[in-house]
Amino acid sequence: MLVVIFGAGASYDSMPSTPPNLATSLYEQHRPPLANQLFDDRPIFTDAMDTFPWCKPIVPYLRPPATGNVEATLERLMGEAETYSERHRQLASIRFYLRQALTQCANGWQGLAHGITNYATLLDQIRHHTKASERVCFVTFNYDTLFDNALRSIGMRLDTMDDHVSDGCFTYVKIHGSVDWGRSIRTSLTTPFTASDSALISEVLSHAGNISLGDYERNGQLPIAKTAVAILFPAIAIPLERKLDFECPKAQLDALDHALVRATKLLIIGWRAADAPFTELLRERLTRSAVRAYVVAGNENEAREVVDRLNSNLNLKGVDHFPGNGFTEFVVQRAGEPFLTS
């Protein structure tokens, strides 16, 4: 069984070519960010911060050069919430901020690419070079819907949470949540359901330290998602370095367990292998003796770093890497075909 793991680098390098008449400012504004770029001073991002101003006091900690590792900084801030209650509201507002900023960023990027993405091309290569009977499990750390769009383009339904695990060919696990997912808020709110979005958001954030959440639902409304009977809290994990930060329905996590136990090949694209909880999950579940991995990163040096981390933490039969630069070169050169057909 093939398991494909996408990190931030996959979405970052998901447009195979830059349209010749595209303004540089549009390209830079909408390009999906790497982790350390999540709080950049872009118009789309600062507009989202204006919508959720409670996050602003901690934004300077999350921008270079203040942070060399945004996950470690967020983990430290989360630890401070134990003695400083305002951190709960600030970090909850980060979830709303990420949801809005990354939705608008990815929508713009998808439009600029006109749907021509490396995700779609990789899917074509996988469908071409894997056996019809072989199931493939896709795991992404990204919140955006760029790969969702590629799956929909080949006919996979993603209307409900169950659709992620009920397709006959593919399983799709969004382990850190998604910009179009929410969880129903069970905590009683005094603000009328018909009040303004800003008033509802303000009260939701006031309960951030002890909010009770229900089931996952797909809903992409901005700036706050609502159903006929509930307000939804963004189902987006705060990116952390060491602590468990999965934000994913149990059915998807169970399907991932099932896939990893049966995995024979891992294709890793744009993931740094620095996420301790997921690395531990791989160590526990990859029980077959002949699991091989292939790594695609921004350049060969970064790929070698990922290979070293995998060799240090996992007992794999072999780990190879793409010697070129990034997702685009990998798919355009069809470099993964020998690995897919082996």
C-alpha positions in Angstrom: 0.0 0.0 0.0 1.2 3.5 -0.9 1.0 6.3 1.7 1.6 9.8 0.4 2.5 12.5 3.0 2.2 16.2 2.2 3.7 19.0 4.2 3.6 22.8 3.8 6.3 22.6 1.1 3.9 20.7 -1.2 1.3 23.5 -1.3 4.1 26.2 -1.4 5.4 24.6 -4.7 2.1 23.5 -6.1 1.9 25.8 -9.1 4.0 24.2 -11.9 4.7 27.4 -13.7 4.2 31.2 -13.2 1.8 32.7 -15.7 3.9 35.1 -17.8 1.6 38.1 -17.3 1.1 37.5 -13.6 2.1 40.4 -11.4 4.8 39.5 -8.8 2.7 41.0 -6.0 -0.3 38.8 -6.8 2.0 35.7 -6.9 3.6 36.6 -3.5 0.4 37.5 -1.8 -1.4 34.3 -2.7 1.4 31.8 -2.5 0.6 29.2 0.2 3.0 29.9 3.1 5.5 27.7 4.8 5.2 27.4 8.6 7.4 30.3 9.3 5.5 32.5 6.9 2.0 32.0 8.4 2.0 35.4 10.0 3.8 37.4 7.2 2.9 41.0 6.6 0.8 40.3 3.5 -2.5 42.2 2.8 -4.6 39.1 3.0 -3.0 38.1 6.3 -3.1 41.5 7.9 -6.8 41.9 6.9 -7.5 38.6 8.7 -5.7 39.9 11.7 -7.9 43.0 11.7 -10.9 40.7 11.7 -9.5 38.8 14.7 -7.5 41.5 16.6 -7.2 39.4 19.8 -4.2 37.6 18.2 -2.2 40.8 17.5 -0.3 41.0 20.8 1.4 37.7 20.0 2.0 38.2 16.3 5.4 39.8 16.7 6.6 36.6 18.4 5.6 34.6 15.4 7.3 36.7 12.7 11.0 36.4 11.7 13.5 37.2 13.1 11.7 36.8 16.4 11.1 33.1 15.7 13.2 30.6 13.9 10.5 28.0 14.5 6.9 29.0 14.6 5.8 25.6 16.0 8.1 25.9 19.0 7.0 29.5 19.7 3.3 28.5 19.6 4.0 25.6 21.9 5.7 28.0 24.4 2.7 30.4 24.2 0.3 27.5 24.8 2.3 26.5 27.9 2.0 30.1 29.2 -1.8 29.8 29.1 -1.6 27.7 32.2 -0.8 30.8 34.3 -1.9 33.6 31.9 -5.5 33.1 30.9 -5.5 35.7 28.1 -3.3 33.3 26.1 -6.4 31.1 25.6 -8.3 33.8 23.8 -5.2 34.8 21.8 -4.5 31.3 20.6 -8.1 30.6 19.8 -8.2 33.7 17.7 -5.1 32.3 15.9 -7.4 29.4 14.7 -9.9 31.9 13.3 -7.2 33.9 11.7 -5.5 30.9 10.1 -8.9 29.8 8.7 -9.7 33.1 7.0 -6.2 33.9 5.9 -5.4 30.5 4.4 -8.9 30.2 2.8 -8.4 33.4 0.9 -4.8 32.7 0.1 -5.6 29.2 -1.4 -8.6 30.5 -3.3 -6.5 33.1 -4.9 -3.7 30.6 -5.7 -6.1 28.1 -7.2 -7.5 30.9 -9.4 -4.1 32.0 -10.5 -3.2 28.4 -11.4 -6.5 27.9 -13.2 -6.6 24.4 -11.6 -3.3 23.4 -13.2 -1.4 22.2 -10.1 1.3 19.7 -9.2 -1.3 17.9 -7.0 -3.4 17.1 -10.0 -0.4 15.9 -12.0 0.8 13.7 -9.2 -2.7 12.2 -8.9 -2.5 11.4 -12.6 0.9 9.7 -12.2 -0.4 7.7 -9.2 -3.5 6.5 -11.1 -1.4 5.6 -14.1 1.3 3.7 -12.3 -0.4 1.9 -9.3 -2.4 -1.2 -9.7 -6.1 -0.9 -9.9 -6.5 -3.0 -6.8 -4.0 -0.9 -4.7 -5.5 1.6 -2.3 -3.6 4.8 -1.7 -3.7 6.8 1.5 -3.0 10.6 1.3 -2.1 12.4 4.5 -1.7 16.1 4.6 -0.6 18.5 7.3 -2.0 21.4 5.3 -5.2 23.2 6.1 -5.9 24.4 2.6 -8.2 22.8 0.0 -5.7 22.7 -2.9 -5.4 18.9 -2.8 -9.1 18.6 -2.1 -9.7 20.4 -5.4 -7.4 18.0 -7.2 -9.3 15.0 -5.8 -12.6 16.5 -6.8 -11.3 17.0 -10.3 -11.1 13.2 -10.7 -14.5 12.6 -9.3 -13.8 11.9 -5.6 -16.6 13.3 -3.4 -15.7 15.3 -0.3 -19.0 16.6 0.8 -19.0 15.0 4.2 -16.4 13.8 6.7 -17.2 10.1 5.8 -16.4 10.7 2.2 -12.7 11.0 3.1 -12.6 7.3 4.0 -15.4 5.7 1.8 -13.9 6.1 -1.6 -13.0 2.8 -3.3 -9.5 3.9 -4.3 -8.3 6.6 -2.0 -8.3 7.5 1.7 -7.7 11.2 2.5 -6.6 12.2 6.0 -6.3 15.9 7.0 -4.5 15.4 10.2 -4.3 19.0 11.3 -7.8 19.9 10.2 -9.1 22.0 7.3 -10.1 25.6 6.6 -13.6 24.3 5.6 -14.1 22.2 8.8 -15.7 23.2 12.0 -16.8 21.7 15.3 -20.2 22.6 16.9 -19.8 24.6 20.0 -21.7 23.0 22.9 -20.9 25.8 25.4 -23.9 27.9 26.2 -23.7 31.4 24.7 -25.7 34.5 25.7 -25.2 36.4 22.5 -28.2 35.9 20.3 -27.6 33.6 17.4 -28.8 36.3 15.0 -26.2 38.8 16.4 -23.4 40.2 14.2 -20.5 37.9 13.4 -18.1 40.1 15.4 -20.3 39.8 18.5 -20.5 36.1 18.2 -16.8 35.7 17.7 -16.1 37.9 20.7 -18.2 35.7 23.0 -16.8 32.5 21.6 -13.3 33.7 22.3 -14.3 34.7 25.8 -14.9 31.0 26.5 -11.7 29.9 24.8 -10.2 28.5 28.0 -13.0 26.0 28.6 -15.0 25.7 25.4 -16.8 22.4 24.8 -16.8 21.1 21.2 -18.9 18.6 19.4 -18.8 16.8 16.0 -16.9 17.8 12.9 -18.9 19.4 10.1 -17.9 20.8 6.7 -18.6 24.5 6.4 -16.5 27.2 4.8 -18.4 30.3 5.8 -16.2 33.3 6.8 -15.5 34.9 9.2 -17.5 32.5 11.4 -19.3 29.4 10.3 -22.8 28.7 11.4 -25.4 26.0 10.7 -29.1 26.2 11.3 -28.6 25.2 15.0 -25.0 25.8 15.9 -22.0 28.0 15.7 -18.8 26.2 14.6 -15.3 26.5 16.0 -12.5 26.2 13.4 -11.3 22.6 13.2 -7.7 23.8 12.7 -4.8 22.6 14.9 -2.4 25.1 16.3 0.9 23.9 14.7 3.1 22.6 17.5 6.6 20.9 17.6 6.3 18.3 20.3 2.8 18.1 21.7 0.0 16.0 20.1 -1.9 18.4 17.8 -4.1 16.2 15.6 -7.4 17.8 14.7 -9.1 15.1 12.8 -12.3 12.9 12.9 -11.7 9.5 14.5 -12.8 7.7 11.3 -9.9 9.3 9.4 -7.4 8.5 12.2 -8.6 4.9 12.2 -8.3 4.7 8.4 -4.7 6.1 8.7 -3.8 3.4 11.3 -5.2 0.8 8.9 -3.1 2.2 6.0 0.1 2.6 7.9 0.0 -1.0 9.2 -0.3 -2.2 5.6 2.0 0.4 4.0 4.9 -0.8 1.9 5.9 2.6 0.4 5.9 6.2 1.7 6.1 9.1 -0.7 6.9 12.3 1.3 6.5 15.7 -0.3 7.3 18.9 1.5 7.2 17.4 5.0 10.2 18.1 7.2 9.7 15.0 9.4 10.0 17.2 12.4 6.5 16.6 13.8 7.2 14.5 16.9 3.7 13.1 17.4 3.3 12.0 13.8 6.8 10.6 13.7 5.9 8.5 16.8 2.8 7.3 15.1 4.8 6.2 12.1 7.3 4.4 14.4 4.4 2.5 16.1 2.4 1.6 13.0 4.9 0.9 10.3 5.2 -2.7 11.2 6.1 -4.3 7.9 9.8 -5.1 7.4 10.0 -3.9 3.8 8.7 -0.3 4.0 10.6 2.0 1.7 10.4 5.8 1.5 11.1 8.5 -1.1 11.5 12.1 -0.1 10.9 15.3 -2.1 11.9 18.6 -0.6 12.7 22.1 -1.7 16.3 21.2 -2.6 18.6 18.3 -2.3 20.1 19.5 1.0 16.7 19.7 2.6 15.8 16.3 1.3 18.9 14.8 2.8 18.0 16.4 6.2 14.6 14.7 6.0 16.2 11.4 5.0 18.5 11.7 8.1 15.6 12.3 10.4 13.7 9.3 9.0 16.7 7.0 9.3 17.2 8.2 12.9 13.6 7.7 14.0 12.1 4.9 11.8 13.1 1.4 10.9 12.7 1.5 7.2 14.1 -0.8 4.5 15.4 2.1 2.5 15.0 5.9 2.2 15.8 7.6 -1.1 15.3 11.2 -2.2 14.8 13.3 -5.3 18.0 15.1 -6.1 16.3 18.1 -7.7 14.5 21.1 -6.4 10.9 20.8 -5.2 7.5 19.4 -6.1 7.4 21.0 -9.6 10.6 19.5 -10.8 9.6 16.1 -9.3 6.3 15.9 -11.2 7.4 17.6 -14.4 10.4 15.3 -14.7 8.2 12.3 -13.8 10.9 11.4 -11.3 8.5 9.4 -9.0 7.4 6.9 -11.7 10.2 4.3 -10.9 9.2 4.4 -7.2 5.5 4.2 -7.9 5.9 1.2 -10.2 8.4 -0.7 -8.1 
